[in-house]
Amino acid sequence: MIQDAKWLAKYNEVKNFIETNKRNPSKHRIEEHLMLNFIKHNRKLLNKGEMKDDRVEKFNELLAMMEEYKRVNQWR
């Protein structure tokens, strides 16, 4: 149960970060690197089909939120 609580805490941290900053975590900022690692690790688990069923729906919501703030090329 502790692992589920830690996962949920990290999920809420990433979600709150995206909502307040209106952008995704950056790989270039050290303080945001752990959030980015959380997203990358869970995306790999989701693609392998190894993610727990109760986490899949929440993580898909997070990915949809990230898609809204996806980087747009300024030089089009």
N, C-alpha and C positions, 0 to 999 in steps of 0.2 A: 504493500500500500504506500510505502514511503516513496518508491520510485514513481508511482502514479502522481503523487502530490508534487514531486520535483518537476515532472514533465508538465503538469498543468501550470505550475508557477512560471516555468520558462516560456510556455505557450502564451500566457497572459502578458509576460514582459515584452515579448516580440509584438504581440497584437497592440498593446498600448503604445509601443514605440512607433509603429506604423501609423496609428491613428493620430498621435500628437505631432509627429514630424512630417506627415504627408509624404513619406518616402520609405524605401526599403533600407535595411541595414547595409552599410558600405563595407567592402572588403579592405578599403584603404584607411579606415579609422579603427584604431586598436580597441577602443571601448565598445565598438559594435561587433567585433570579430566573433565573440562567443555566441551572439544571436545568429549570426550568419552560419556558424558551424552547426547550431541546432537545426536550422532550416535545411542545410545540405544533408545532414545525417538522416533526418526524418524523411526527406525526399527520396533518398536511396532506399530506406526501408520500405516506403510506399511502393516504389517501382519494383522491388523484389517480391512484394506481397507478404512481407514479414511484420508489418505494423499491426498492432492490436486493433481489433474491430472498433472499439469505442473511441479510438483516437483518429481513425481515418476520416470521419466526417468533419471533425474540428480542424484537422490539418488541411483538408480540402478547402474549407472556408478561409483559412489563413492564406493559402496559395491564391485563391480568387482575389483576396484583398491585395496581395502583392502584385497581382497582374494589373490592377488599376493604377498602381504607382510605378509601373515599369518604366525604365529609362527610355526617353525618346530622343532620337538623334536630332540635333539642332540644325544640322547642315543639309537637310533635304532640299 
